[in-house]
């Protein structure tokens, strides 16, 4: 009971940054059911043969229950979904429903072990028992080898820094035997450690292949919101009914925008933007693309620091540039969590302003150390792209080019095609797809409409419109070369 109470306390609120800390949102008040389907079965030939269950809807609370006619018990579930589609929220709701006694009461214990937290223990050695004691903050916890109905949830495989070498990692069966963290994970997932335990892994599509298909018994996909769920979300999010009606009609007036609202994080970003625009007497042009919406959101959040009770010795341009640099440097290392030492270069004022404005969150990690992260990975990806774009337009620097420090490189005129080509190559090279959304934002910034919008934040930026035809041709060439569906889809979206 104490175990459930602790999990309920931890997961009952949404994590939305300092701006919301005084009045945090309860997950149950805002939660809107997500459209989830059972995807291809975890068999070796699944790439060539899609199962009939492809589009079978499934409730997230039922992912370990076999469908009608399926007899094999389901031990490991892999849930895929694009950025911001609601994978982490699905996990949070599953845990909360269990902790509140609403679902899956046949499960004895649930251990949430997000990859971004496990990364912090990358070079350390633990027994499984000690690792769980650390995560749950209690030495009293004991796990028995034949204990069934324990669920381990590994959220965010795409953020994983551990090698997960299923082929060569040593085999391990004893929960009290110490080993590197990635060895514990591969043995848990492969079923050597606690074979009767349940495993749930979530991932963006590009990284899903890190888990061998023979270890996966069910693949599901979070598809986000369907049309009625989109409306339900905005009605729960915004209390003023007539304002919500105006916002929903704005969304419906732009087919492109309405389609993008199937991504919950896009709705979360859109709500304050459209709320602000709809409450103004003269409504400006409604953002119609991903990059525009995120940029509007950034402008709103940055302006929070101008509120009269909060004085900051940092201007908007410095804040955006330094935060963007941090976002980019950490994204290139696949880091979504950083420490105070990573932030020193930014300066204390920038950190305070970023946390105050709700772009970053700060909390204590497993080892009582202060850790920072952007409120959502997509915010980090947007800021990183903004930094790369700003470095090019203002300082003629291609940040991907390590030689830009040399005198000749500084004097050499960098073309936007050079920058785009390098960014496309880096994104395609990434196995985990960690630069996919960053690339979409970066290419979005080269459009005139977005550069005009950026002048609100970065007035010194010189607008540089170029012939983007070369970039388009280059992306089309890459699409022909890359048969991987995930890469193909992302490059296609970039166009």
C-alpha positions, 0 to 999 in steps of 0.5 A, spaced: 500 500 500 505 504 501 508 502 495 502 504 491 501 511 495 508 513 493 507 512 486 500 515 486 504 521 489 509 521 484 505 520 478 498 524 479 500 531 476 503 533 469 510 535 469 509 542 466 515 546 469 516 552 474 511 556 471 505 551 473 508 549 480 504 553 484 498 550 481 500 543 478 495 540 473 492 533 475 493 528 470 486 525 471 483 532 470 486 533 463 487 526 461 484 524 454 484 517 452 489 516 446 488 512 440 492 506 440 493 500 436 496 493 436 501 493 431 505 488 427 507 482 431 514 481 434 516 476 429 522 475 425 519 476 419 514 482 421 517 486 416 515 482 410 508 480 413 504 485 416 499 481 421 492 482 421 492 485 427 495 491 424 489 496 426 486 493 432 484 498 437 487 497 444 486 500 450 493 502 454 490 498 460 489 492 456 496 491 453 498 485 457 491 481 455 491 477 449 486 479 444 480 474 443 483 467 439 490 469 442 493 464 447 500 465 448 501 470 454 504 476 453 510 478 457 514 484 453 510 489 449 514 494 445 510 501 444 512 505 438 510 512 437 512 519 434 515 525 438 510 528 442 504 523 441 503 521 448 507 515 450 510 517 456 503 520 458 500 513 457 505 510 461 504 515 467 496 514 466 497 506 466 501 507 473 496 512 476 490 507 474 494 501 477 496 505 484 489 508 485 486 501 484 482 502 477 486 497 473 491 491 472 490 489 480 493 482 478 500 486 477 503 485 484 509 491 483 510 496 478 517 499 477 518 505 472 525 505 470 525 511 464 531 510 460 533 518 461 534 516 468 538 509 467 543 513 463 545 517 469 548 510 471 551 508 465 558 506 468 555 503 474 554 496 477 548 494 481 544 488 482 537 488 480 535 488 487 540 494 489 538 498 482 530 497 484 532 499 491 535 506 489 529 507 484 524 506 489 528 510 495 527 504 499 532 499 502 526 494 504 525 492 497 526 485 496 525 481 489 524 473 489 527 470 483 520 466 482 516 472 483 511 473 478 506 479 476 512 484 476 512 490 471 518 493 469 517 500 464 522 502 460 520 509 457 524 512 452 528 507 448 530 513 443 534 516 449 538 510 451 545 511 452 546 504 454 549 499 449 544 494 450 548 488 446 543 482 447 548 478 443 555 479 447 552 481 454 554 476 459 548 471 461 545 473 468 539 469 472 540 472 480 537 478 482 542 479 487 548 478 482 552 485 481 553 487 473 553 493 469 546 496 468 546 495 461 547 487 462 541 487 467 537 490 462 538 486 456 537 480 461 531 482 464 528 484 457 531 477 454 527 473 460 534 470 463 532 475 469 525 474 472 522 470 466 515 471 469 516 479 470 512 483 465 516 488 460 513 494 457 518 499 453 516 505 449 520 508 443 520 513 437 519 508 431 527 509 429 530 506 435 525 500 436 530 496 432 534 496 438 530 490 441 531 484 438 524 482 435 524 475 438 524 478 445 518 482 443 511 479 444 506 484 442 508 491 438 503 497 439 503 504 436 500 510 440 497 514 434 495 520 438 488 523 438 482 522 433 478 528 432 473 527 437 479 526 442 482 533 439 476 537 441 475 533 448 482 535 450 481 543 448 475 543 452 478 540 458 485 544 457 481 551 457 475 552 462 472 558 458 467 554 453 466 560 448 474 561 448 474 554 446 469 554 441 473 559 437 479 556 438 476 549 435 473 553 429 480 556 428 483 549 428 478 546 423 479 552 419 486 550 417 486 543 415 494 542 416 493 545 423 487 540 425 491 534 422 497 536 426 493 536 433 493 528 433 499 529 436 498 531 444 504 535 445 502 539 439 495 541 442 499 542 449 503 547 445 497 550 441 493 551 447 496 557 450 498 560 443 491 560 440 488 562 447 492 568 447 491 570 439 483 568 440 483 573 446 486 579 442 481 584 439 485 583 432 487 576 431 493 575 427 495 570 422 494 563 426 500 559 425 499 553 420 506 549 421 509 545 426 515 550 426 510 556 426 506 554 432 513 552 436 516 559 435 509 562 437 509 558 444 517 560 445 515 567 444 509 567 449 514 563 454 520 567 453 515 573 455 513 570 462 520 573 464 518 580 463 512 580 468 513 585 473 514 581 479 520 578 476 526 582 473 532 578 469 538 581 467 538 577 461 535 579 454 531 575 450 536 574 444 541 572 449 536 567 453 534 564 446 541 564 443 544 561 450 539 556 451 539 554 444 546 552 444 545 548 450 539 544 447 544 543 440 550 541 444 546 536 448 542 534 443 548 532 439 550 527 445 543 525 445 542 528 452 535 530 454 538 531 462 543 535 464 547 538 470 549 544 473 556 543 470 553 543 463 549 549 464 555 554 467 557 556 460 549 559 459 550 563 466 546 563 472 541 568 469 539 564 463 538 558 467 533 562 472 530 565 466 529 558 463 526 555 469 521 561 470 519 561 463 517 554 463 521 552 458 526 548 463 524 543 469 529 542 475 529 537 480 533 532 484 535 525 481 536 519 484 543 521 487 540 527 490 543 531 485 540 537 481 538 535 474 535 540 468 531 538 462 527 541 457 519 541 459 519 536 453 524 533 448 521 537 442 522 544 445 529 542 446 529 540 438 526 546 436 531 551 440 537 547 438 534 548 430 533 555 432 541 556 435 543 553 428 539 557 424 541 563 428 548 562 428 548 561 420 544 568 419 547 572 424 554 570 424 555 566 417 557 560 421 555 552 420 555 549 427 556 542 424 563 544 421 568 543 426 573 547 422 569 554 423 574 556 428 579 557 423 580 564 420 579 561 413 572 558 415 570 565 418 571 569 412 568 563 407 561 565 405 557 559 408 551 557 403 544 555 406 545 549 402 552 547 405 548 547 412 542 543 410 546 538 407 550 537 413 544 537 417 540 532 413 547 527 413 547 528 420 540 526 421 540 520 416 546 517 420 543 517 426 540 510 428 536 512 434 533 518 429 534 523 435 535 529 429 529 527 425 525 533 428 530 537 429 531 537 422 524 539 420 525 545 425 531 547 422 528 547 414 522 550 417 526 556 419 529 558 412 522 559 410 520 567 409 514 567 414 518 564 420 524 568 419 519 574 420 516 571 426 523 570 429 524 578 428 520 578 435 525 574 439 531 576 435 531 583 432 538 583 430 537 577 425 538 578 418 533 575 414 537 571 408 532 568 403 535 563 399 534 559 393 532 552 397 531 548 390 538 545 391 536 543 398 529 540 396 533 536 390 538 533 395 532 531 400 529 527 394 535 524 392 536 522 399 529 519 399 531 514 393 537 512 397 534 510 404 528 505 403 528 505 411 520 507 412 522 511 418 527 515 415 523 516 408 517 518 412 521 524 416 525 526 409 518 526 406 515 531 412 521 535 411 519 537 404 
